[in-house]
Amino acid sequence: MRGANWTDANQDLLVTEFRRIKTILNGGDLALVECELAAAREAMPAPAAIDVITDTFELSAFERDVLLLSAGVELDAGIADECTAHNGVVTVPRATFALALAKLPEPHWSALTPIRPLRASRLLQVRDSRAITSSCLDIEERVLHFLAGVNYLDPRLSPLMREQVGSEVLAKAHEHAVKSALKVLKSSKKGTRCVQLVGDDPESHREVARRIAEHLGFRLYVLRGEDIPASAEEAEALVALWHRESKLLRSALLICINEDSEQHAVRFLGSISGQVLVSVPQAIAISSATTLDLHKPLATEQKQLWTELLGERAGQFDGSLDAVAAQFRLGGSEIASTARALRQVTAGGTDFQDALWNACRATARSRLDELAQRVEPVATWGDLVVPEQQTATLRQIVAHARQRLKVYEKWGFKEKSARGLGISVLFSGESGTGKTMAAEVLANELRLDLYRIDLATVVSKYIGETEKNLRRVFDAAEKSGAILLFDEADALFGKRSEVRNSQDRFANIEVSYLLQRMEAYRGLAILTTNLKEAIDSAFLRRLRFIVQFPFPDQDLREHIWRGVFPASLPTDSIDYRKLAQLNVAGGNIRNIALNAAFLAADSTEAVNMAHLLQAARSEATKRNRPFSDAETRGWA
């Protein structure tokens, strides 16, 4: 709480206060004790703990002495003995309200009512509320330690709240927000009860809130909205404990609310007191609140933060900072932690630029890993065997992804288009024709993470849940601009027919919401389907690119066969032209090649046509579609 001098002086004063209480209990002369108290108070370099509690909670003189009596039973053997003697209890010393009323000066019955600070602020508890006067008065352990000079967050709140530590950086726009909030808070005659921080940058919200609290002389504790108890009784207990802690620790509270916790968090806000700040993605209705819009720093602000935090090493990037700031939407604290790690990297030049890019990818993917499956892209353009027209379209997609900021921002197309910076794409074709591999190629070319989202698991029969699931995915992906691959789009899309009931209407709403988010998403979002014909043409018009992956003809199949085997694989008399007679897609070809390799390895032979024939028959059994004699004639 204070320095060593304060701690020793506080201890001396507390001992003297206990001596005064003992003197009152046994009816002695207070004159000498009052002189000792005056001397002890004179020696205090700052207010004593008992005086802080008295002033903070506005205790009457009688309530102050009741608190000291309860503390004395725990800390002073003399007071414990006096209580035992007065109560006629031999084994268990205890302070009671009856004893306090009988012995302590200026008694008043209201001191122990639930609305007075001793109980309302949980400074002490009545063990048996059915017999208030004779019940034991238990001082809260937290308050007992405070009186002794030890100040800490109540252990019952520790699992729910964490103190916000300082960050070394904040974007200029966020620094202005701190000043704006302080101006409002300090100029308000009645005092603004709440500051609402709105936007998509919760990390910066916490630092902005901490700086606001610091300027007001508070420490800041953070409570997640989902950790607020659902039951009214538990929430009331949390409010009471925080009311006490906010005063003892001189602290403000930041409540971080998401869409799942909004409803009961708003109820909680209606009952909590003290300086409160709220972090929310979108503004909510809070009385007596001032609202600040705080979104992630713009690309120019991000570059400025990178330059500032990297210091001398910033010059090693040769323009890479522009690409990083344009691609990733990181908050100030995320940039600070990433830059701190990069300052330890000893490599230079291209290696250092790669380290920067990869570090940003790792930082940005944290939330998305919880919502979707990350695919490690290994395929390159050389692995993808599709007709030239499809390849050309895929390269156009790459160009759109790389140059979207130049075209939209610098060249002004953003002002003429309401569709946003997103690139929405549909890959259609039979299973195994290369849709997922094409997504991997794009991810490799753009050096971005690729996430697969199974729409069958996202779509919910409950109204509104599908949109909520999609919102979580897109909100998490915004930080990195990762490539999102929505598999099995047939689970959501379908021929739109006349709306006959609410289910039809809400199904159309779900599709429209997905397309809207794809258009607004600043990255690349890909839908895959095996049946393009099942998708309404009205939906198709809203997609930027549609790539049809055809079933490979014999020439393409031969090309796939020639590239499917690793260079280190031992082979013996492989006839690629004959293999190409097999009427299967690329995915099946890879399965057959892999199975044949295992067969060859088990027989300690090089892969030959006999192994491939056996593997092909296994693949046919799996598909329940046997190959014709013409397809495998002459293989072995």
CORKAHU-V839708 format. One record per backbone hydrogen bond with DSSP energy under -0.5 kcal/mol. NH is the residue of the N-H (numbers start at 1). CO is the residue of the C=O. If there is no record, write none. Layout:
BEGIN
NH,CO  NH,CO
END
This chain:
BEGIN
7,3  8,4  9,5  10,6  11,7  12,8  13,9  14,10  15,11  16,12  17,13  18,14  19,15  20,16  21,17  22,18  23,19  24,20  25,21  26,22  27,24  28,23  34,30  35,31  36,32  37,33  38,34  39,35  40,36  41,37  42,38  43,39  44,41  52,48  53,49  54,50  55,51  56,52  57,53  59,54  64,60  65,61  66,62  67,63  68,64  69,65  70,66  71,67  72,68  73,69  74,70  74,71  75,71  76,72  80,76  81,77  82,78  83,79  84,80  85,81  86,82  87,83  88,84  89,84  90,88  93,91  97,132  97,135  98,133  100,96  101,97  102,98  103,99  104,100  111,108  112,109  113,110  116,113  119,116  120,116  121,117  122,119  123,117  123,118  124,118  125,138  127,125  127,136  131,128  135,131  137,95  138,125  138,136  139,137  140,123  144,140  145,141  146,142  147,143  148,144  149,146  150,145  151,149  157,154  158,154  159,155  160,157  161,157  162,222  164,220  165,163  175,171  176,172  177,173  178,174  179,175  180,176  181,177  182,178  183,179  184,180  185,181  186,182  187,183  188,184  193,288  194,288  195,276  196,290  197,195  197,278  198,196  198,292  199,280  201,294  205,201  206,202  207,203  208,204  209,205  210,206  211,207  212,208  213,209  214,210  215,211  216,212  217,214  218,213  219,250  221,252  222,162  223,254  224,160  225,256  227,224  228,225  235,231  236,232  237,233  238,234  239,235  240,236  241,237  242,238  243,239  244,240  245,241  246,242  247,243  247,244  248,244  249,245  251,246  252,219  253,275  254,221  255,253  255,277  256,223  256,254  257,255  257,279  261,258  262,258  265,261  266,262  267,263  268,264  269,265  270,266  271,268  272,268  276,193  276,274  277,253  278,195  279,255  280,197  280,278  281,257  286,284  289,286  290,194  292,196  294,198  294,292  302,298  303,299  304,300  305,301  306,302  307,303  308,304  309,305  310,306  311,307  313,310  314,311  315,312  316,313  317,314  318,315  320,317  322,319  323,319  324,320  325,321  326,322  327,323  328,324  329,479  330,328  335,331  336,332  337,333  338,334  339,335  340,336  341,337  342,338  343,339  344,341  345,342  351,348  352,348  353,349  354,350  355,351  356,352  357,353  358,354  359,355  360,356  361,357  362,358  363,359  364,360  365,361  366,363  369,365  370,367  371,368  372,368  373,452  374,372  375,450  376,374  377,375  383,380  384,380  384,381  385,383  386,384  391,387  392,388  393,389  394,390  395,391  396,392  397,393  398,394  399,395  400,396  401,397  402,398  403,399  404,400  407,403  408,404  409,405  410,405  411,406  413,407  414,408  415,412  416,413  417,413  417,414  422,519  423,523  424,422  425,525  426,545  427,527  428,426  428,547  429,529  430,549  433,430  438,434  439,435  440,436  441,437  442,438  443,439  444,440  445,441  446,442  447,443  448,443  450,375  451,483  452,373  453,451  453,485  454,452  455,453  455,487  457,454  458,454  459,455  465,462  466,462  468,464  469,465  470,466  471,467  472,468  473,469  474,470  475,471  476,472  477,473  478,474  479,476  480,477  481,477  482,477  483,449  484,482  484,524  485,451  485,483  486,484  486,526  487,453  487,485  489,528  491,488  492,489  493,489  497,495  500,498  505,501  506,502  507,503  508,504  509,505  510,506  511,507  512,508  513,509  514,510  515,511  516,512  517,513  518,514  519,515  520,516  521,517  525,423  525,523  526,484  527,425  528,486  529,427  534,531  535,532  536,494  539,536  540,536  541,537  542,539  543,540  544,424  545,424  547,426  548,546  549,428  549,547  550,548  557,553  558,554  559,555  560,556  561,557  562,558  563,559  563,560  564,560  564,561  565,561  569,566  572,607  576,574  579,575  580,576  581,578  582,579  584,582  586,432  587,432  589,585  590,586  591,587  592,588  593,589  594,590  595,591  596,592  597,593  598,594  599,595  600,596  601,597  602,598  603,599  604,601  605,600  607,570  612,608  613,609  614,610  615,611  616,612  617,613  618,614  619,615  620,616  621,617  622,618  623,619  624,620  625,620  631,628  632,628  633,629  635,632
END
